[in-house]
């Protein structure tokens, strides 16, 4: 093998190891509670060979179909310039299918999947950390009263650490998670050697037999079995950090085997124990896998793993919020970069503290991981089902599969994912309402902001004056002063209201007048050479458009300093930025319901200023107000 090939393979292995530490924490910690909840959840099952083999078989085939085939094999091929996730997939589909009759439905589905993710990102840290700390009760029953306080301290500490970034701590993630996966696999192998008949669960007949015998209760059990595949959507969302190849290598080569060995080990242990001992072990089968002397170290290791899993989910919430801001579904928020080397490592204070409050309330309300399991799953299965519907559009509209092939494949996954979602709907009265409530609120906020922005731009365009006409009328009729004035404009056409107000009140124009628009595309990254487009209008007037991808930072001064254009370089000490601040008025025929208009106005008031979002120098910004009817 050539040196170049060896270097490439070495880099791939490093990325695969990094993915184990960052990406697979959510699905990797599900053995803590998934198998247990199937037998001791809201709908308990008898502990016998039929049910244990049936449940383990369901877990094996669910992980194979949903995670290995649907997400890792199929959907990871649907990357938007290397990026994955519901919003990236919607952007990819919208770019390829154009303005079709169902394009609006594709966007709504993607937005709702994103909204459900916020509910998931609240429950995951709570259930993961609680389930790990509850292992202390296996070590000593008297420690039960300390479970919630310890979990709360860990969770609060996790959110407090976010503002420091994960660059330094992240170096420890991969070794800890590799140790965790290796440990749970070794614990499972010991039990499988003792009770090898558990391997019969590889045969899907045992899952079918489970349904034949129990019917309704087997269907209800799907609501707990699906906990074994929570985190599948996160694998797709995090694809951009490590790439498809390294993630497939780490999943098929390490993570999936370790997880399945552990699940089979839990089942083997329960089958091999006498009835009374099995009843006790099923209360916490993950920790009962370890000999008594090693249970406390296992609790500590599992707690570290859940801490890392929670970190990944929180980082995912920051990342998806950043995408939503750039794509116009969330108002501008204060975003801080926590690493000088990795642009993807960001911290969004308002999201961080909102998640922390929600997680604390969840722990105090539900009290234990079993109760939280009733709320968990519905957000995940909802997002997975939506991704399956989007996958149908992908097959036919983008990949151009023949319908005779696309329809059976989509139907297979819809039956599987739809069954899991339907089973989780039975949990709504027991806590499943929470992620649906969070998803509903998030969906309302996202769509209200997108609709409000659309209406504002329409009204401003209708009332606006074409820039070329304004430039001609301003020549020779207004005094010119030295320097450069940059007028930020939300649309790529028309004259910004700040420019009209400036000439109305100040009655002067700068020597160089630039109307600047920042456009966010439906691709993750725009190359530097395609960043800027310029239109010269004469007499010192220019229209400039800066193009960014939805994963990029919109640093306007940095983009202007990198190039000499519009008649010369930009000296920030001789440049003034003019911003328009809109005040909303209700129109006679409002474009939205009144309560949504008020909600949109509230979101506008609390959004970060353009000055902060575009990184404009604070001492060079002038704001001019205007009124807009929507």
N, C-alpha and C positions, 0 to 999 in steps of 0.2 A: 504493500500500500504506500502511496506517495505521502510525502510530509504534509502536503496540503490536505489530503484526505484524512490523515490522522488528526490534524488540527481541527478539521471540520467535525469529526466524530467526537473529539474531546470537548469542543464547544457545545455540541448537542447534548452530551452527557451532563455537562455543567448546568445547562438550561433545564434538563429533565430533573436534576436534583433540586434546582431552585423551585421548580413547579411543585414538587412534592412538599416543600416547606410552605409555599404560599397558597396554592390553589386547592389542594385536596383536603384541607383541614375540615371543611363542613361535612363532606360525605365520609371522611375518615373517622369522625367521631360518632357517627350514627350507630355503631355497634354497642355504644354505651346504653342505648335505650330502645332501639328498633325491635330486636327480638323479644325483649322483656314486655314491651307494650302490646305485642300481638297476643300474648297470653294473659297479661294482667292489666290490660287497658280497660276502656269503657265497656267492652264486650269480651269477657274472659273466655278462654278456650280450655278444654280438658287437656291435661298433660299426659299424653300417651304417644305411642309410635306414629300413629296415623297423623295426628295433628303436628307433631314436631317435624316429621318428614315433609308434610304438606307445606308448612310455613317456610322451612329452609329451601324447598324446591321453588316456592314463589319468590323468595328473596334472590335466589340464583338467577332465575329466568327474568325477573324484573331488572336486575342489574345488567344482565346481558342485553336485553331488548332496549331498555330506555337509555341507559348510560353508554354502554359499549357501542351499540349499533346506531341508535337515533342521534345521540349527541356527538360522541367521539368520532364515529366513522362517517356519518352523513352530514350533520349540521356544521361540523368544524370545517368542512369543505366550502361552506357558504360564508367566507370571510369577506369583509369590506376593507380591502387593502390591508389585510392582516388582523383587523379588529372583529370581535364577535359580540354577541348579546342582542337582545330584542331590538333596541334602537338602531344599532348598526345594521341589523338584518332588514329593518324597515327602510332605512336609508338606501341600502343596496337594492331592495325590491322596487322602491319608488323611482330610483334612477333608471331601472331597466324596463319597468312596465309602463312608465309614462303616466299621463293623465287618463287612466282608464275609468270605467264606470264603478269599479270596485276599489280604486286606489285609496279613497277616503277610509274605507273599512280596514284596509291593511294598516294604515296609520293609527286608527283607533285601537286596533288589536295590540299593536306594539306599545302604544302608550299605556294601555291597561295592564299589559304584562310588566311594564316598568313600575307602574303603581303598586302592583302586588309584591314586587321585589322589596319595597319599603317595609311592608308588613313582615316579610320573611327576615329582613335584616334586623328587625326588633326582637323577634322570637328566637332566632338562632343563638345569639350570645347568652340569652337567659336560660334556654333549655340545655345548651351544651355545658356551660359552667356549672349549673345546678346538678346535672346528672353526674358530673365528675366529682364534685364535692360530696354528693350523697354517698359516694363510696366509703366515706369515713364511717358511716353507720354499719358497714359490713365489717370494718376493723373493730369498732366499739359502738354498741347501741347507744351509750350515754352521750355520744358526740352529736346526736340528732339535733339538739337545740342550737348547735353552733353552725349548722349547715347554711342557713339563710344569711346570718351575719358575715360568714366567711365569703360566701358567693357575692354578696353585695360589695364587700371591700375589694374583691378581685375585679368586679365589673366596673366600679367607679374608678379604680386605678387604671383600668384599660382605657377608659374614655379620657381620663386626664392626660395619659401619655400620648394621645394622638397628636397633640400640637407639636410634640418634639420630633414627630416623624418616625418611620420604621427602618430607616437606612441602617442604623447601628444594630438595633435589636434583630432586624431581619436576617443578619448573618447567622444567627443562632437557630432560625426557624427550620432550615433544611435538616441539620443534624438531629434536632429534637424530634421532628416528624419521622425521619428515617428510623430512629431508635424506636419510636412509638409503633410504627407499622411492623417493624421486625418483631417487636415484643408480642404484639397481639397475634401475629402469625405463629410464633413459636408456642404460645399458649394454646392456640387452636390445634396445632399439629399433635401435641401430646394427647389431647382428648380424642382426636380422630384415630390415632393408633390404638387407643384403648377401646374405642367403639367404632370400628370401621363400617358398620352397616349404615351409618349416616350418609355414606357416599351414594346410597340408592337415591337420595334426593336429587341427584343430577338428572334423573329421569323425570321429564315433565308429567308423566302419568300420576305421580304422587300429588302434584298440584291439582290436576284434574280430579283425582279421587277425593281430595279434600272438598272440592266444590260439589261433587256428586253426593257425598255423605251429608255435608253441613249446609249447603246451599246459601241461605240468607246470612248465617254467621260467617261463612267463608267470605262472602262479599264484604261484610263489615270489617273482617280482618284485613282486607286490602288497605283500609284507612291507616293501619299501623305498619303493615309491610312496606308501604311506600316511604316510610321514614328511612329505610335503608338506602334510598336513592336520592334523598334530599341533598342538594348541592350539585345536581347534574347541570342545571341551568347556569350555575356559577362557573362551571368548567368552560362553557362556551363563551361567557362574558369575559373571562380572564385570558382568553386565547391570545390576545394582542400582546400580553406581557412576555410570553415565552415562545409562542409559535406553535403551529399545529404538530409538527414532527416531534419535538421534545415532549409535548404533553401526551401524545399517543404512546410514546415510548415509556414514559413514567406510569401511565395508566395500565396499559396491557402488560408491561414488564415487571411492575412492582406493586402498585397500589391495589388494583383489582384482585390479584391473587391473595394478597395479605388480608384484604377485607373478607373475601369468600372463605378463606381458611378459618378465620375467626368465627364467622357465622356458623359454619359447619361444626366448628369446635364447640360452640355454645349448645348447638343441638345435640351433638354427641354426648356432652356432659349430662344433659337433662335425661336423655334416654338411658344412660348408664347408671343413674342414681336410683336408689329405692324411692318409693312414692313420697315418703315424708321428707326425705332429703331434697328431692326434686322440687317439692312445694316451697321449701326454704330458698333453694338456689335460684328459682325462677324470679324471685323478687329482685335479684341483681346478678344475673348470670354472667355478665362481663367480668365482674370482680371475683366471682366464685371460681372462675377459670384458674386463678392463681392460687398456689398454696398459701395457707394462712400467713406465713412469715413474710411473704412478698406482696401482700395486699396493700399495705401502706405505701411502699414505693410505686406500685401500680396506680394508686390514687393520685400521687404527686405527678407521675408521668402523664396520666390522663388529663389532669387539670392543666398542665402546661400545653397539652395538645388542644384542649378546648379554648384556652386563652389565644393560641395562634389561630384557630379556626374563627374565633370571634373577630380577631384583628383583620382577617381576610375579608369577612363579610362587611365590616365597617369601611374598609378601604374600597370595597366594591360599591358601597353606597355613595362614597365621595366621587368615585369614577363615573358612575351612571348619572349622578346629579350634574357633573361637569358636562357630560355629553348632552343632557337635556337642556342645560343653559345654552350651549352653543347652537343646538338645533331649534331653539325658540320655544321650549315647553316650560321653562322655569325662569323666573326673573333673575337678573344678575345678582349673584351672591359674592360675598367676600371669600376669595380663594387664596390660600397661602401655600407656597411650594416649600416642601420640607427637605428637599434634596437638591444640591447643586448639579448632580450628575444625571438624575432620572426625573424627567419632566412629569411622568405619571404619578409621582408620589406627591399627593396634595392633601390639604387639610381644609375642610369647610366648617367653620365654627358652628353655624346655626344647625347644620345637619348633625354634627357630633353631639351637641347638647340636647337636641330633640330626641335623638336615639337613646341617649343616656337616661333621660327622664322616663321614656317609654319602657326601657328595659327594667329600671328599678320598680316601676309600677307593676310590670308583669310579674316580677319575682314576688313582690309583696302580695299581689292579688291571688296568684295561682299556687304559691307556697312550695310546690315540688314539681319535678320534671314530668311526672305522670300526668298531672293536671295540665301542664303546658303542652304535652303531646296532643291533647285534644284540640288545641289551637293551631298546632303545627301541621303542616302538610297541605292544607287547603290552598295556601298562597303558592306553594311550590307546584302542586298538581295543576292549579289554574294557569300558571305561567307555562308549564310544560305543554298543556293542551293548546294554549294559544300558539306556542312555537310550532306545534304540529300543523295547525291551520296555516300558518305562514309558510311552513315547509311545502304545503300543497301549491301555493303560489310560486314558490321557488322552483319546484320541479317543472311546472308547466310554463310559467311566464319567463323564467330566466335560463334554466338549464335545458328547456325545450324537450323534456322527456315525452314520449308518446303516452297518451292517456291510458292505454291498456296496461302500461307499467306503473305510471304515477298513481292512479286511483287505488289499486290494490295495496300498494305500499303505504299510502296515506291512511287508508281504511284500517289496516293492521294497527298502526300506531294510534289512531284515533280510538279504536276499541280498547286498547290497553290503557292509554292515558286517560280516556274518558271514564273508564271503570274506576280508576284510582280517584279521579276528581269526584265522581258520583259518590263513592264510598266516603270520601272526606266531607261531603256535604251533610252527611248524617251527624257530623261533629259540631255543626253550627251552634246548637243550643248549649253545648258543653265548653265552648271557648272558640270554636271556629269562626264566630262572628267577629273576633278581634282583627285578624288579618283582612277580612272582607271590609270591615269598617275603615281600617287604615287605607286599604286599596281604593275604596270609594272616595275618601277625602282627597287622597293624592291624585286620583284621576280627575276629580272636579277642579283641583288647583291647576293641574297641567293643561287641561283643555280650556279652562277659563283664560289662562294667560295667553295661550296660543291664539284663541279667538279674539281676545281683546287687542293683542298686537296687530292682528290682521285688520281689524276694524279701524284702529288708529292710523295705520298706514294708508288705508283706502281714503279716509277722510282728509288726511294731510296731502295725499296726491291730488284729490279732487280740488282742494283749495289752493294748491301750489302753483307757482309760476315756473314755466320751463327755464332752466338755468341759462341757456344760450340767449333767450330773449332778455332775461334780466341783465346779463353781461353787456349786451348791446346798449340797453337803455341806461346803464350806469356809466358808460364811457363818456368822459368829459363833463358829466353833470355832477360829479361828486369829488370832493377833495381827496387826494391820495396821501397817505402817510407812510413813512418807512416801516419795513418789517414784513412779516408773514402772518397771515390770519388763516387758521384752519377751522373750517366750520364742519362739525360732525353732522352727518345726515344718515338717517336710518334707511332710506331708500336709495336706489341707484339713479333715480330721476328727480327732477324738480329742484327748486331752490329751498334750502333749509330755512325754517322760520327764524332761526337765530340770525341769519344773514339779513333777512328782511327787517327784523327789529333793530338790528345794529345800524343799518343805514337810515332807518326812520328816526331813531333817537339820537344817535351820535353823529349822523350825517357825514361820515368819513368811510373810506375804504383803504385797506393796506395795499402796498405796492404789489404784493403777491397774495392772491386770494385762492385758497384751495378748498373745494368742497370734497370732504373725505367720507367714504362709505366703507364699512367693514362688512364683508359678506362671508358667512359661514357655509361651506359646502356640505354635501352629503357624503363626503369622503373623510376618512380620519385625518389625513395629512395632505397639505398642498406643498409641493416642492418650492424651494426658495426662489427659483428662477421664474415661477409662475405666480409669485406673491402679488405683484403690482401691475395694474393697468392704468394708463393715463390718457386723458383726452384734453388737448389744449383748446381753449375757447377764445384765445386772443386777449390782448390788453391786460395780461397778468392774471387771467382767470384760468383755473385748471379743475378738472374733475378727476379725482384719484379714487380707485377702488382697491382695497387690500383684501386678498383672498386667503382664508384660513380653513383648515379642516376642523371637524368637530372635536378632535382630541388635542388641538393646539392652543397655546396661550396667545391671547390677542394683545401683544405689547406693541402699541402704535409707535411710540418714540423710537424703539429699537428698530422697527421696520423702516422708518424714515431715515434714520441715521446711517443705515447700511448702503444707501444709494444716493447718488446725486441726480436730481430730477426737477422738473418744473422750473427750469431756469437757474438752478444752482443747488448747493448743499443746504441742509437744514441746521440752523443754529438755534438750539432750544431757548437761548436767552433773548433771541429776537423773534420768537414765534409765540403767538397767542392762540389758544384753543377756545372756540366758542361752542357752547352746548345749549341745546334747547331743553327747557324743563316744562313739560306739559301739565296743565291742570285739566282734569276731565269734567265735562259737562254732559248731562243726560239730554240726548236729542229727543225731538218730538216723536220720532219713530226709532226707538232704540234698537241697536243691533243685537243686544242680549237682554235677558230678563234683568230687572232692576237689581235683584240681589246679586247677580253675577257681575253687574257693572260695579256695584259697591265693593265686591270681593276683588275685582281687578284693580280698582283704585287703591284699595288697601295694599295689595301686592306691589303696586307701583311705588307707593310711599315708602315701603320697607325694603325695596330693592337697593342693592349697592349702586352708587353713583357711576355714571359712565367714566368719570375721572379715575375712579379706583379700578374699574373693570378693564379699561383700556391702558392702564398704567400711565396716565397723563401726569406731567409735573404739576403739583398742587398750586404753585405760585404763578402758573401761566394759563390758568383756566378762568373763563368768564361764562357765567350762566345767564341766559335770558329766557324769561317765561313766556308761555303762550297758552291759549285755551283751545281744547279740542272737544268736539261733540261726537259721542259714539252711541 
